[in-house]
Amino acid sequence: MIVQNQHSVRSQRELDTVKAMIRLYCKTLHRGAIMCPECEGLIDYVEKRMSSCRLGAEKPTCQSCTASCYPPAKRLHLTHVLRWSLPRFFWRHPLKAMHFKMDGWRAHHHNNGHTTGNKVG
């Protein structure tokens, strides 16, 4: 995998997965062999936002990030696309989908101060 942004491999993997999910959404619902301008614009916007994230290397996944850098309309549109795509993406790319979900889970638990070790009470 070639890292295209200045952030971590995990961040690049998240970007690649989101782009693939947007492509799946467009190909299935917009029924085109090529991407429509709306979905292409969404991919460009996501790339721009992720590459210019103010949190830098400490960036959590976008789903678990507390600093919202998307305007409400774009966030709603992206959430709709990802919610539609994720169940279908699991069937087409199970390893990418598992990485995507596990990265989100890890970032969420890391941000909340949870540890991964089992501690009996």
C-alpha positions in Angstrom: 0.0 0.0 0.0 1.4 3.4 -0.9 0.7 6.0 1.7 -0.7 9.1 0.0 -1.1 11.4 3.0 1.3 12.4 5.7 -0.6 10.5 8.4 -0.4 7.0 9.6 -1.0 3.7 7.7 -4.2 3.3 9.7 -5.4 6.7 8.5 -4.6 5.8 4.9 -6.3 2.4 5.3 -9.4 4.3 6.6 -9.3 6.6 3.6 -8.9 3.7 1.1 -11.8 1.9 2.7 -14.1 4.9 2.7 -13.3 5.6 -0.9 -14.1 2.0 -1.8 -17.4 2.2 0.1 -18.4 5.4 -1.8 -17.5 3.7 -5.1 -19.7 0.7 -4.1 -22.6 3.0 -3.2 -22.3 4.9 -6.5 -21.9 1.8 -8.7 -24.9 0.1 -7.1 -27.4 3.0 -6.7 -26.4 5.3 -9.5 -25.9 2.4 -11.9 -22.9 3.7 -13.7 -19.7 2.2 -14.9 -18.0 5.4 -14.0 -18.5 7.5 -10.9 -21.1 10.2 -10.9 -19.9 13.8 -10.2 -21.7 13.9 -6.9 -19.9 10.8 -5.5 -16.6 11.9 -7.1 -17.0 15.2 -5.3 -17.7 13.4 -2.0 -14.4 11.4 -2.4 -12.5 14.5 -3.2 -13.9 16.2 -0.2 -13.2 13.3 2.2 -9.6 13.1 0.8 -9.1 16.9 1.4 -10.5 16.8 4.9 -8.5 13.7 6.0 -5.3 15.1 4.6 -5.7 18.4 6.3 -6.9 17.0 9.7 -5.7 19.3 12.5 -5.1 16.4 14.8 -2.3 15.1 12.6 -0.7 11.8 13.6 -2.9 11.5 16.7 -6.0 11.4 14.6 -8.6 8.9 15.6 -11.0 7.4 13.0 -13.5 9.9 11.6 -16.4 8.0 13.2 -15.0 8.4 16.7 -13.4 11.8 16.3 -14.7 14.5 18.7 -13.5 17.4 16.5 -16.1 17.5 13.7 -14.5 18.9 10.6 -17.4 18.2 8.3 -20.4 20.5 7.9 -23.7 19.0 9.0 -25.0 18.4 5.5 -21.7 16.6 4.3 -21.6 14.6 7.5 -25.2 13.4 7.0 -24.5 12.5 3.4 -21.3 10.6 4.2 -23.0 8.8 7.1 -25.8 7.8 4.9 -23.4 6.4 2.2 -21.3 4.5 4.8 -24.3 3.1 6.6 -25.7 1.8 3.3 -22.3 0.5 2.1 -20.9 -1.2 5.2 -23.1 -4.3 5.3 -22.6 -4.9 1.5 -18.9 -4.1 1.8 -18.5 -6.9 4.4 -19.5 -9.4 1.7 -17.2 -8.0 -1.0 -14.2 -7.1 1.0 -14.4 -8.8 4.4 -10.8 -8.1 5.6 -11.0 -4.4 4.7 -14.4 -4.1 6.4 -13.1 -5.9 9.6 -10.0 -3.5 9.7 -12.3 -0.6 9.3 -14.6 -1.7 12.2 -11.7 -2.7 14.4 -9.9 0.6 13.8 -13.0 2.4 14.8 -13.5 0.2 17.9 -9.8 0.6 19.0 -9.9 4.4 18.5 -13.2 4.7 20.4 -11.9 2.6 23.4 -8.5 4.4 23.3 -10.2 7.8 23.4 -12.4 6.8 26.3 -9.5 5.7 28.4 -10.3 2.0 28.3 -7.5 -0.5 28.2 -7.4 -3.8 26.3 -6.2 -5.9 29.2 -8.7 -8.0 31.1 -8.8 -6.8 34.7 -11.0 -8.6 37.2 -12.6 -6.4 39.6 
